[in-house]
């Protein structure tokens, strides 16, 4: 997603080779127009999956999950990092380690909000270590719902997150894939995410032309 890449180049603060700060436009102060476009793009990429709910984790994934849910016309659900007394005891739970905060916490979702008929798309702001996404995938599995894929706004391809998800055969779409970064510089894997059906068509066309 070119517009996203340009905003990262212009406004992102690279604090180290692994830490990217985008809180001026994505996850503290939010450019709502950009968030809406991100939601539309995820909806386009997963339109064929008959999604019934979008799932994320508080707090930085909420705006993108909501935008995606609006674009798809379905509800979104977010896992809470602190269990509220109003949730009761009937919850799904998973332990998640935060790379940026360097702490482990338990996330919870009321069980009645996920069921075996649901087709779930997970959306989050970053794919890095993959810990949060694996935790959400565990919750989806526990609920009996079908996890159709994961959409990430920014992916750090040099960290292990994608590998952990691919081991589970979870489809992944990332809108900005960073191959490397250092203070003052960022490199992207310059590719346009394709809807799987289009990938299949392109592959068949190449085979027929050989």
mmCIF file of the C-alpha atoms, coordinates in Angstrom:
data_MODEL
# 
_entry.id   MODEL 
# 
loop_
_atom_site.group_PDB 
_atom_site.id 
_atom_site.type_symbol 
_atom_site.label_atom_id 
_atom_site.label_alt_id 
_atom_site.label_comp_id 
_atom_site.label_asym_id 
_atom_site.label_entity_id 
_atom_site.label_seq_id 
_atom_site.pdbx_PDB_ins_code 
_atom_site.Cartn_x 
_atom_site.Cartn_y 
_atom_site.Cartn_z 
_atom_site.occupancy 
_atom_site.B_iso_or_equiv 
_atom_site.pdbx_formal_charge 
_atom_site.auth_seq_id 
_atom_site.auth_comp_id 
_atom_site.auth_asym_id 
_atom_site.auth_atom_id 
_atom_site.pdbx_PDB_model_num 
ATOM 1   C CA . UNK A 1 1   ? 0.000   0.000   0.000   1.00 0.00 ? 1   UNK A CA 1 
ATOM 2   C CA . UNK A 1 2   ? 1.931   2.949   -1.364  1.00 0.00 ? 2   UNK A CA 1 
ATOM 3   C CA . UNK A 1 3   ? 0.212   5.653   0.693   1.00 0.00 ? 3   UNK A CA 1 
ATOM 4   C CA . UNK A 1 4   ? 1.061   3.770   3.873   1.00 0.00 ? 4   UNK A CA 1 
ATOM 5   C CA . UNK A 1 5   ? 4.683   3.281   2.852   1.00 0.00 ? 5   UNK A CA 1 
ATOM 6   C CA . UNK A 1 6   ? 5.053   6.993   2.165   1.00 0.00 ? 6   UNK A CA 1 
ATOM 7   C CA . UNK A 1 7   ? 3.609   7.949   5.545   1.00 0.00 ? 7   UNK A CA 1 
ATOM 8   C CA . UNK A 1 8   ? 6.031   5.579   7.257   1.00 0.00 ? 8   UNK A CA 1 
ATOM 9   C CA . UNK A 1 9   ? 8.928   7.152   5.352   1.00 0.00 ? 9   UNK A CA 1 
ATOM 10  C CA . UNK A 1 10  ? 7.780   10.695  6.106   1.00 0.00 ? 10  UNK A CA 1 
ATOM 11  C CA . UNK A 1 11  ? 6.537   10.409  9.696   1.00 0.00 ? 11  UNK A CA 1 
ATOM 12  C CA . UNK A 1 12  ? 7.761   7.105   11.106  1.00 0.00 ? 12  UNK A CA 1 
ATOM 13  C CA . UNK A 1 13  ? 10.519  7.305   13.706  1.00 0.00 ? 13  UNK A CA 1 
ATOM 14  C CA . UNK A 1 14  ? 12.995  4.441   13.542  1.00 0.00 ? 14  UNK A CA 1 
ATOM 15  C CA . UNK A 1 15  ? 14.408  4.099   17.029  1.00 0.00 ? 15  UNK A CA 1 
ATOM 16  C CA . UNK A 1 16  ? 16.524  1.034   16.282  1.00 0.00 ? 16  UNK A CA 1 
ATOM 17  C CA . UNK A 1 17  ? 16.844  -1.773  13.759  1.00 0.00 ? 17  UNK A CA 1 
ATOM 18  C CA . UNK A 1 18  ? 13.780  -3.421  15.333  1.00 0.00 ? 18  UNK A CA 1 
ATOM 19  C CA . UNK A 1 19  ? 11.685  -0.575  16.755  1.00 0.00 ? 19  UNK A CA 1 
ATOM 20  C CA . UNK A 1 20  ? 9.496   1.655   14.558  1.00 0.00 ? 20  UNK A CA 1 
ATOM 21  C CA . UNK A 1 21  ? 7.383   4.420   16.105  1.00 0.00 ? 21  UNK A CA 1 
ATOM 22  C CA . UNK A 1 22  ? 4.277   5.415   14.137  1.00 0.00 ? 22  UNK A CA 1 
ATOM 23  C CA . UNK A 1 23  ? 2.205   6.999   16.887  1.00 0.00 ? 23  UNK A CA 1 
ATOM 24  C CA . UNK A 1 24  ? 1.791   10.329  15.081  1.00 0.00 ? 24  UNK A CA 1 
ATOM 25  C CA . UNK A 1 25  ? -0.550  8.813   12.472  1.00 0.00 ? 25  UNK A CA 1 
ATOM 26  C CA . UNK A 1 26  ? -1.382  5.157   13.260  1.00 0.00 ? 26  UNK A CA 1 
ATOM 27  C CA . UNK A 1 27  ? -1.516  4.078   16.893  1.00 0.00 ? 27  UNK A CA 1 
ATOM 28  C CA . UNK A 1 28  ? -1.681  7.053   19.263  1.00 0.00 ? 28  UNK A CA 1 
ATOM 29  C CA . UNK A 1 29  ? -2.843  9.931   17.112  1.00 0.00 ? 29  UNK A CA 1 
ATOM 30  C CA . UNK A 1 30  ? -4.708  8.275   14.240  1.00 0.00 ? 30  UNK A CA 1 
ATOM 31  C CA . UNK A 1 31  ? -5.165  9.572   10.703  1.00 0.00 ? 31  UNK A CA 1 
ATOM 32  C CA . UNK A 1 32  ? -8.771  8.449   10.362  1.00 0.00 ? 32  UNK A CA 1 
ATOM 33  C CA . UNK A 1 33  ? -8.843  8.783   6.568   1.00 0.00 ? 33  UNK A CA 1 
ATOM 34  C CA . UNK A 1 34  ? -5.825  6.484   6.312   1.00 0.00 ? 34  UNK A CA 1 
ATOM 35  C CA . UNK A 1 35  ? -7.385  4.042   8.795   1.00 0.00 ? 35  UNK A CA 1 
ATOM 36  C CA . UNK A 1 36  ? -10.536 3.900   6.654   1.00 0.00 ? 36  UNK A CA 1 
ATOM 37  C CA . UNK A 1 37  ? -8.470  3.136   3.535   1.00 0.00 ? 37  UNK A CA 1 
ATOM 38  C CA . UNK A 1 38  ? -6.596  0.415   5.417   1.00 0.00 ? 38  UNK A CA 1 
ATOM 39  C CA . UNK A 1 39  ? -9.920  -1.147  6.381   1.00 0.00 ? 39  UNK A CA 1 
ATOM 40  C CA . UNK A 1 40  ? -11.125 -1.042  2.780   1.00 0.00 ? 40  UNK A CA 1 
ATOM 41  C CA . UNK A 1 41  ? -7.922  -2.714  1.589   1.00 0.00 ? 41  UNK A CA 1 
ATOM 42  C CA . UNK A 1 42  ? -8.236  -5.565  4.079   1.00 0.00 ? 42  UNK A CA 1 
ATOM 43  C CA . UNK A 1 43  ? -11.890 -5.959  3.069   1.00 0.00 ? 43  UNK A CA 1 
ATOM 44  C CA . UNK A 1 44  ? -10.825 -6.202  -0.583  1.00 0.00 ? 44  UNK A CA 1 
ATOM 45  C CA . UNK A 1 45  ? -8.091  -8.737  0.106   1.00 0.00 ? 45  UNK A CA 1 
ATOM 46  C CA . UNK A 1 46  ? -10.350 -11.028 2.133   1.00 0.00 ? 46  UNK A CA 1 
ATOM 47  C CA . UNK A 1 47  ? -13.679 -10.355 0.378   1.00 0.00 ? 47  UNK A CA 1 
ATOM 48  C CA . UNK A 1 48  ? -13.911 -13.956 -0.876  1.00 0.00 ? 48  UNK A CA 1 
ATOM 49  C CA . UNK A 1 49  ? -13.703 -15.455 2.636   1.00 0.00 ? 49  UNK A CA 1 
ATOM 50  C CA . UNK A 1 50  ? -17.287 -14.796 3.816   1.00 0.00 ? 50  UNK A CA 1 
ATOM 51  C CA . UNK A 1 51  ? -16.036 -13.258 7.063   1.00 0.00 ? 51  UNK A CA 1 
ATOM 52  C CA . UNK A 1 52  ? -18.549 -12.935 9.892   1.00 0.00 ? 52  UNK A CA 1 
ATOM 53  C CA . UNK A 1 53  ? -16.362 -11.121 12.454  1.00 0.00 ? 53  UNK A CA 1 
ATOM 54  C CA . UNK A 1 54  ? -13.097 -9.216  12.661  1.00 0.00 ? 54  UNK A CA 1 
ATOM 55  C CA . UNK A 1 55  ? -10.926 -9.868  15.711  1.00 0.00 ? 55  UNK A CA 1 
ATOM 56  C CA . UNK A 1 56  ? -8.121  -7.812  17.242  1.00 0.00 ? 56  UNK A CA 1 
ATOM 57  C CA . UNK A 1 57  ? -6.414  -7.061  20.543  1.00 0.00 ? 57  UNK A CA 1 
ATOM 58  C CA . UNK A 1 58  ? -6.519  -3.793  22.449  1.00 0.00 ? 58  UNK A CA 1 
ATOM 59  C CA . UNK A 1 59  ? -5.449  -1.203  21.950  1.00 0.00 ? 59  UNK A CA 1 
ATOM 60  C CA . UNK A 1 60  ? -3.583  -0.368  18.738  1.00 0.00 ? 60  UNK A CA 1 
ATOM 61  C CA . UNK A 1 61  ? -5.455  -2.780  16.493  1.00 0.00 ? 61  UNK A CA 1 
ATOM 62  C CA . UNK A 1 62  ? -8.906  -1.477  17.349  1.00 0.00 ? 62  UNK A CA 1 
ATOM 63  C CA . UNK A 1 63  ? -9.143  1.319   14.765  1.00 0.00 ? 63  UNK A CA 1 
ATOM 64  C CA . UNK A 1 64  ? -8.090  -0.960  11.905  1.00 0.00 ? 64  UNK A CA 1 
ATOM 65  C CA . UNK A 1 65  ? -10.370 -3.814  12.960  1.00 0.00 ? 65  UNK A CA 1 
ATOM 66  C CA . UNK A 1 66  ? -13.279 -1.389  13.218  1.00 0.00 ? 66  UNK A CA 1 
ATOM 67  C CA . UNK A 1 67  ? -12.534 0.106   9.777   1.00 0.00 ? 67  UNK A CA 1 
ATOM 68  C CA . UNK A 1 68  ? -12.307 -3.392  8.309   1.00 0.00 ? 68  UNK A CA 1 
ATOM 69  C CA . UNK A 1 69  ? -15.527 -4.475  9.989   1.00 0.00 ? 69  UNK A CA 1 
ATOM 70  C CA . UNK A 1 70  ? -17.330 -1.419  8.612   1.00 0.00 ? 70  UNK A CA 1 
ATOM 71  C CA . UNK A 1 71  ? -15.990 -2.104  5.108   1.00 0.00 ? 71  UNK A CA 1 
ATOM 72  C CA . UNK A 1 72  ? -17.112 -5.746  5.325   1.00 0.00 ? 72  UNK A CA 1 
ATOM 73  C CA . UNK A 1 73  ? -20.391 -4.956  7.068   1.00 0.00 ? 73  UNK A CA 1 
ATOM 74  C CA . UNK A 1 74  ? -19.654 -7.249  10.035  1.00 0.00 ? 74  UNK A CA 1 
ATOM 75  C CA . UNK A 1 75  ? -19.004 -6.770  13.788  1.00 0.00 ? 75  UNK A CA 1 
ATOM 76  C CA . UNK A 1 76  ? -15.532 -6.555  15.255  1.00 0.00 ? 76  UNK A CA 1 
ATOM 77  C CA . UNK A 1 77  ? -14.411 -7.956  18.604  1.00 0.00 ? 77  UNK A CA 1 
ATOM 78  C CA . UNK A 1 78  ? -11.318 -7.020  20.584  1.00 0.00 ? 78  UNK A CA 1 
ATOM 79  C CA . UNK A 1 79  ? -9.536  -9.085  23.199  1.00 0.00 ? 79  UNK A CA 1 
ATOM 80  C CA . UNK A 1 80  ? -9.124  -7.247  26.497  1.00 0.00 ? 80  UNK A CA 1 
ATOM 81  C CA . UNK A 1 81  ? -5.776  -7.145  28.268  1.00 0.00 ? 81  UNK A CA 1 
ATOM 82  C CA . UNK A 1 82  ? -7.392  -6.782  31.675  1.00 0.00 ? 82  UNK A CA 1 
ATOM 83  C CA . UNK A 1 83  ? -10.404 -8.851  32.573  1.00 0.00 ? 83  UNK A CA 1 
ATOM 84  C CA . UNK A 1 84  ? -13.314 -6.648  33.647  1.00 0.00 ? 84  UNK A CA 1 
ATOM 85  C CA . UNK A 1 85  ? -15.645 -7.726  36.444  1.00 0.00 ? 85  UNK A CA 1 
ATOM 86  C CA . UNK A 1 86  ? -18.522 -7.354  33.965  1.00 0.00 ? 86  UNK A CA 1 
ATOM 87  C CA . UNK A 1 87  ? -17.074 -10.144 31.798  1.00 0.00 ? 87  UNK A CA 1 
ATOM 88  C CA . UNK A 1 88  ? -17.832 -12.911 34.279  1.00 0.00 ? 88  UNK A CA 1 
ATOM 89  C CA . UNK A 1 89  ? -15.985 -16.223 34.257  1.00 0.00 ? 89  UNK A CA 1 
ATOM 90  C CA . UNK A 1 90  ? -17.070 -17.574 30.860  1.00 0.00 ? 90  UNK A CA 1 
ATOM 91  C CA . UNK A 1 91  ? -14.222 -16.256 28.726  1.00 0.00 ? 91  UNK A CA 1 
ATOM 92  C CA . UNK A 1 92  ? -11.598 -17.482 26.288  1.00 0.00 ? 92  UNK A CA 1 
ATOM 93  C CA . UNK A 1 93  ? -8.095  -16.564 27.442  1.00 0.00 ? 93  UNK A CA 1 
ATOM 94  C CA . UNK A 1 94  ? -4.539  -16.677 26.117  1.00 0.00 ? 94  UNK A CA 1 
ATOM 95  C CA . UNK A 1 95  ? -1.148  -15.456 27.324  1.00 0.00 ? 95  UNK A CA 1 
ATOM 96  C CA . UNK A 1 96  ? 0.558   -12.892 25.092  1.00 0.00 ? 96  UNK A CA 1 
ATOM 97  C CA . UNK A 1 97  ? 4.040   -11.360 25.268  1.00 0.00 ? 97  UNK A CA 1 
ATOM 98  C CA . UNK A 1 98  ? 4.414   -7.736  24.132  1.00 0.00 ? 98  UNK A CA 1 
ATOM 99  C CA . UNK A 1 99  ? 7.603   -7.025  22.160  1.00 0.00 ? 99  UNK A CA 1 
ATOM 100 C CA . UNK A 1 100 ? 7.396   -3.242  22.625  1.00 0.00 ? 100 UNK A CA 1 
ATOM 101 C CA . UNK A 1 101 ? 6.453   -3.307  26.321  1.00 0.00 ? 101 UNK A CA 1 
ATOM 102 C CA . UNK A 1 102 ? 8.485   -6.414  27.172  1.00 0.00 ? 102 UNK A CA 1 
ATOM 103 C CA . UNK A 1 103 ? 5.789   -7.873  29.365  1.00 0.00 ? 103 UNK A CA 1 
ATOM 104 C CA . UNK A 1 104 ? 3.459   -10.859 29.319  1.00 0.00 ? 104 UNK A CA 1 
ATOM 105 C CA . UNK A 1 105 ? -0.252  -10.505 29.985  1.00 0.00 ? 105 UNK A CA 1 
ATOM 106 C CA . UNK A 1 106 ? -3.435  -12.520 29.604  1.00 0.00 ? 106 UNK A CA 1 
ATOM 107 C CA . UNK A 1 107 ? -6.051  -11.457 27.063  1.00 0.00 ? 107 UNK A CA 1 
ATOM 108 C CA . UNK A 1 108 ? -9.697  -12.456 27.305  1.00 0.00 ? 108 UNK A CA 1 
ATOM 109 C CA . UNK A 1 109 ? -12.844 -12.533 25.171  1.00 0.00 ? 109 UNK A CA 1 
ATOM 110 C CA . UNK A 1 110 ? -16.350 -13.335 26.392  1.00 0.00 ? 110 UNK A CA 1 
ATOM 111 C CA . UNK A 1 111 ? -17.180 -16.748 24.951  1.00 0.00 ? 111 UNK A CA 1 
ATOM 112 C CA . UNK A 1 112 ? -20.589 -15.750 23.595  1.00 0.00 ? 112 UNK A CA 1 
ATOM 113 C CA . UNK A 1 113 ? -18.913 -13.330 21.151  1.00 0.00 ? 113 UNK A CA 1 
ATOM 114 C CA . UNK A 1 114 ? -17.212 -16.145 19.207  1.00 0.00 ? 114 UNK A CA 1 
ATOM 115 C CA . UNK A 1 115 ? -18.869 -19.376 18.073  1.00 0.00 ? 115 UNK A CA 1 
ATOM 116 C CA . UNK A 1 116 ? -18.204 -22.325 15.794  1.00 0.00 ? 116 UNK A CA 1 
ATOM 117 C CA . UNK A 1 117 ? -20.242 -20.806 12.948  1.00 0.00 ? 117 UNK A CA 1 
ATOM 118 C CA . UNK A 1 118 ? -18.002 -17.729 12.794  1.00 0.00 ? 118 UNK A CA 1 
ATOM 119 C CA . UNK A 1 119 ? -15.417 -17.105 10.090  1.00 0.00 ? 119 UNK A CA 1 
ATOM 120 C CA . UNK A 1 120 ? -12.825 -14.857 11.696  1.00 0.00 ? 120 UNK A CA 1 
ATOM 121 C CA . UNK A 1 121 ? -10.342 -12.383 10.230  1.00 0.00 ? 121 UNK A CA 1 
ATOM 122 C CA . UNK A 1 122 ? -7.671  -11.205 12.673  1.00 0.00 ? 122 UNK A CA 1 
ATOM 123 C CA . UNK A 1 123 ? -6.413  -7.644  12.113  1.00 0.00 ? 123 UNK A CA 1 
ATOM 124 C CA . UNK A 1 124 ? -3.544  -5.946  13.953  1.00 0.00 ? 124 UNK A CA 1 
ATOM 125 C CA . UNK A 1 125 ? -1.213  -2.994  13.536  1.00 0.00 ? 125 UNK A CA 1 
ATOM 126 C CA . UNK A 1 126 ? 2.117   -4.879  13.559  1.00 0.00 ? 126 UNK A CA 1 
ATOM 127 C CA . UNK A 1 127 ? 3.425   -8.323  12.689  1.00 0.00 ? 127 UNK A CA 1 
ATOM 128 C CA . UNK A 1 128 ? 6.799   -8.718  14.405  1.00 0.00 ? 128 UNK A CA 1 
ATOM 129 C CA . UNK A 1 129 ? 7.312   -11.602 16.830  1.00 0.00 ? 129 UNK A CA 1 
ATOM 130 C CA . UNK A 1 130 ? 3.786   -12.824 16.162  1.00 0.00 ? 130 UNK A CA 1 
ATOM 131 C CA . UNK A 1 131 ? 3.047   -13.453 19.846  1.00 0.00 ? 131 UNK A CA 1 
ATOM 132 C CA . UNK A 1 132 ? -0.193  -11.457 19.969  1.00 0.00 ? 132 UNK A CA 1 
ATOM 133 C CA . UNK A 1 133 ? -1.479  -12.995 16.758  1.00 0.00 ? 133 UNK A CA 1 
ATOM 134 C CA . UNK A 1 134 ? -0.672  -16.527 17.909  1.00 0.00 ? 134 UNK A CA 1 
ATOM 135 C CA . UNK A 1 135 ? -2.572  -15.807 21.133  1.00 0.00 ? 135 UNK A CA 1 
ATOM 136 C CA . UNK A 1 136 ? -5.604  -14.648 19.166  1.00 0.00 ? 136 UNK A CA 1 
ATOM 137 C CA . UNK A 1 137 ? -5.338  -17.685 16.887  1.00 0.00 ? 137 UNK A CA 1 
ATOM 138 C CA . UNK A 1 138 ? -5.384  -19.899 19.989  1.00 0.00 ? 138 UNK A CA 1 
ATOM 139 C CA . UNK A 1 139 ? -8.587  -18.206 21.145  1.00 0.00 ? 139 UNK A CA 1 
ATOM 140 C CA . UNK A 1 140 ? -10.229 -18.698 17.741  1.00 0.00 ? 140 UNK A CA 1 
ATOM 141 C CA . UNK A 1 141 ? -9.260  -22.370 17.806  1.00 0.00 ? 141 UNK A CA 1 
ATOM 142 C CA . UNK A 1 142 ? -10.663 -22.781 21.325  1.00 0.00 ? 142 UNK A CA 1 
ATOM 143 C CA . UNK A 1 143 ? -13.969 -21.252 20.218  1.00 0.00 ? 143 UNK A CA 1 
ATOM 144 C CA . UNK A 1 144 ? -14.372 -23.690 17.331  1.00 0.00 ? 144 UNK A CA 1 
ATOM 145 C CA . UNK A 1 145 ? -14.593 -20.821 14.840  1.00 0.00 ? 145 UNK A CA 1 
ATOM 146 C CA . UNK A 1 146 ? -12.713 -20.815 11.533  1.00 0.00 ? 146 UNK A CA 1 
ATOM 147 C CA . UNK A 1 147 ? -9.707  -18.508 11.207  1.00 0.00 ? 147 UNK A CA 1 
ATOM 148 C CA . UNK A 1 148 ? -9.659  -17.428 7.558   1.00 0.00 ? 148 UNK A CA 1 
ATOM 149 C CA . UNK A 1 149 ? -6.588  -15.189 7.734   1.00 0.00 ? 149 UNK A CA 1 
ATOM 150 C CA . UNK A 1 150 ? -4.561  -12.429 9.347   1.00 0.00 ? 150 UNK A CA 1 
ATOM 151 C CA . UNK A 1 151 ? -4.253  -8.854  8.099   1.00 0.00 ? 151 UNK A CA 1 
ATOM 152 C CA . UNK A 1 152 ? -1.388  -6.704  9.399   1.00 0.00 ? 152 UNK A CA 1 
ATOM 153 C CA . UNK A 1 153 ? -0.871  -3.038  8.694   1.00 0.00 ? 153 UNK A CA 1 
ATOM 154 C CA . UNK A 1 154 ? 2.943   -3.195  9.028   1.00 0.00 ? 154 UNK A CA 1 
ATOM 155 C CA . UNK A 1 155 ? 5.118   -6.303  8.943   1.00 0.00 ? 155 UNK A CA 1 
ATOM 156 C CA . UNK A 1 156 ? 8.751   -6.524  10.021  1.00 0.00 ? 156 UNK A CA 1 
ATOM 157 C CA . UNK A 1 157 ? 9.781   -9.378  7.758   1.00 0.00 ? 157 UNK A CA 1 
ATOM 158 C CA . UNK A 1 158 ? 13.133  -9.801  9.535   1.00 0.00 ? 158 UNK A CA 1 
ATOM 159 C CA . UNK A 1 159 ? 11.379  -11.019 12.697  1.00 0.00 ? 159 UNK A CA 1 
ATOM 160 C CA . UNK A 1 160 ? 9.845   -14.424 13.247  1.00 0.00 ? 160 UNK A CA 1 
ATOM 161 C CA . UNK A 1 161 ? 6.127   -13.616 13.256  1.00 0.00 ? 161 UNK A CA 1 
ATOM 162 C CA . UNK A 1 162 ? 5.260   -14.696 9.707   1.00 0.00 ? 162 UNK A CA 1 
ATOM 163 C CA . UNK A 1 163 ? 7.012   -18.020 10.189  1.00 0.00 ? 163 UNK A CA 1 
ATOM 164 C CA . UNK A 1 164 ? 4.981   -18.805 13.310  1.00 0.00 ? 164 UNK A CA 1 
ATOM 165 C CA . UNK A 1 165 ? 1.723   -18.121 11.478  1.00 0.00 ? 165 UNK A CA 1 
ATOM 166 C CA . UNK A 1 166 ? 2.770   -20.015 8.353   1.00 0.00 ? 166 UNK A CA 1 
ATOM 167 C CA . UNK A 1 167 ? 3.545   -23.060 10.515  1.00 0.00 ? 167 UNK A CA 1 
ATOM 168 C CA . UNK A 1 168 ? -0.169  -23.033 11.322  1.00 0.00 ? 168 UNK A CA 1 
ATOM 169 C CA . UNK A 1 169 ? -1.037  -22.538 7.629   1.00 0.00 ? 169 UNK A CA 1 
ATOM 170 C CA . UNK A 1 170 ? -2.697  -19.195 8.356   1.00 0.00 ? 170 UNK A CA 1 
ATOM 171 C CA . UNK A 1 171 ? -2.984  -16.889 5.300   1.00 0.00 ? 171 UNK A CA 1 
ATOM 172 C CA . UNK A 1 172 ? -1.310  -13.502 5.900   1.00 0.00 ? 172 UNK A CA 1 
ATOM 173 C CA . UNK A 1 173 ? -1.730  -10.174 4.122   1.00 0.00 ? 173 UNK A CA 1 
ATOM 174 C CA . UNK A 1 174 ? 0.451   -7.215  5.160   1.00 0.00 ? 174 UNK A CA 1 
ATOM 175 C CA . UNK A 1 175 ? 0.027   -3.744  3.677   1.00 0.00 ? 175 UNK A CA 1 
ATOM 176 C CA . UNK A 1 176 ? 3.598   -2.516  4.282   1.00 0.00 ? 176 UNK A CA 1 
ATOM 177 C CA . UNK A 1 177 ? 6.351   -5.141  4.513   1.00 0.00 ? 177 UNK A CA 1 
ATOM 178 C CA . UNK A 1 178 ? 9.635   -3.811  5.904   1.00 0.00 ? 178 UNK A CA 1 
ATOM 179 C CA . UNK A 1 179 ? 12.723  -5.786  4.895   1.00 0.00 ? 179 UNK A CA 1 
ATOM 180 C CA . UNK A 1 180 ? 15.195  -3.712  6.938   1.00 0.00 ? 180 UNK A CA 1 
ATOM 181 C CA . UNK A 1 181 ? 15.419  -0.416  8.786   1.00 0.00 ? 181 UNK A CA 1 
ATOM 182 C CA . UNK A 1 182 ? 17.834  1.776   10.679  1.00 0.00 ? 182 UNK A CA 1 
ATOM 183 C CA . UNK A 1 183 ? 17.563  5.326   12.037  1.00 0.00 ? 183 UNK A CA 1 
ATOM 184 C CA . UNK A 1 184 ? 16.777  7.544   9.051   1.00 0.00 ? 184 UNK A CA 1 
ATOM 185 C CA . UNK A 1 185 ? 16.237  4.708   6.577   1.00 0.00 ? 185 UNK A CA 1 
ATOM 186 C CA . UNK A 1 186 ? 13.634  2.033   5.807   1.00 0.00 ? 186 UNK A CA 1 
ATOM 187 C CA . UNK A 1 187 ? 13.424  -0.555  3.007   1.00 0.00 ? 187 UNK A CA 1 
ATOM 188 C CA . UNK A 1 188 ? 10.167  -2.150  1.893   1.00 0.00 ? 188 UNK A CA 1 
ATOM 189 C CA . UNK A 1 189 ? 9.452   -5.326  0.028   1.00 0.00 ? 189 UNK A CA 1 
ATOM 190 C CA . UNK A 1 190 ? 7.738   -3.548  -2.836  1.00 0.00 ? 190 UNK A CA 1 
ATOM 191 C CA . UNK A 1 191 ? 4.790   -5.689  -3.756  1.00 0.00 ? 191 UNK A CA 1 
ATOM 192 C CA . UNK A 1 192 ? 1.059   -5.249  -4.189  1.00 0.00 ? 192 UNK A CA 1 
ATOM 193 C CA . UNK A 1 193 ? -0.969  -7.755  -2.154  1.00 0.00 ? 193 UNK A CA 1 
ATOM 194 C CA . UNK A 1 194 ? -3.110  -9.887  -4.444  1.00 0.00 ? 194 UNK A CA 1 
ATOM 195 C CA . UNK A 1 195 ? -6.445  -11.491 -3.788  1.00 0.00 ? 195 UNK A CA 1 
ATOM 196 C CA . UNK A 1 196 ? -5.763  -15.268 -3.805  1.00 0.00 ? 196 UNK A CA 1 
ATOM 197 C CA . UNK A 1 197 ? -8.134  -15.879 -6.728  1.00 0.00 ? 197 UNK A CA 1 
ATOM 198 C CA . UNK A 1 198 ? -6.140  -13.398 -8.816  1.00 0.00 ? 198 UNK A CA 1 
ATOM 199 C CA . UNK A 1 199 ? -2.899  -15.124 -7.879  1.00 0.00 ? 199 UNK A CA 1 
ATOM 200 C CA . UNK A 1 200 ? -4.322  -18.419 -9.110  1.00 0.00 ? 200 UNK A CA 1 
ATOM 201 C CA . UNK A 1 201 ? -5.449  -16.859 -12.383 1.00 0.00 ? 201 UNK A CA 1 
ATOM 202 C CA . UNK A 1 202 ? -2.042  -15.246 -12.951 1.00 0.00 ? 202 UNK A CA 1 
ATOM 203 C CA . UNK A 1 203 ? -0.290  -18.550 -12.265 1.00 0.00 ? 203 UNK A CA 1 
ATOM 204 C CA . UNK A 1 204 ? -2.501  -20.398 -14.719 1.00 0.00 ? 204 UNK A CA 1 
ATOM 205 C CA . UNK A 1 205 ? -1.915  -17.761 -17.380 1.00 0.00 ? 205 UNK A CA 1 
ATOM 206 C CA . UNK A 1 206 ? 1.848   -18.117 -16.953 1.00 0.00 ? 206 UNK A CA 1 
ATOM 207 C CA . UNK A 1 207 ? 1.619   -21.906 -17.267 1.00 0.00 ? 207 UNK A CA 1 
ATOM 208 C CA . UNK A 1 208 ? -0.491  -21.696 -20.414 1.00 0.00 ? 208 UNK A CA 1 
ATOM 209 C CA . UNK A 1 209 ? 1.971   -19.306 -22.045 1.00 0.00 ? 209 UNK A CA 1 
ATOM 210 C CA . UNK A 1 210 ? 4.968   -21.625 -21.467 1.00 0.00 ? 210 UNK A CA 1 
# 
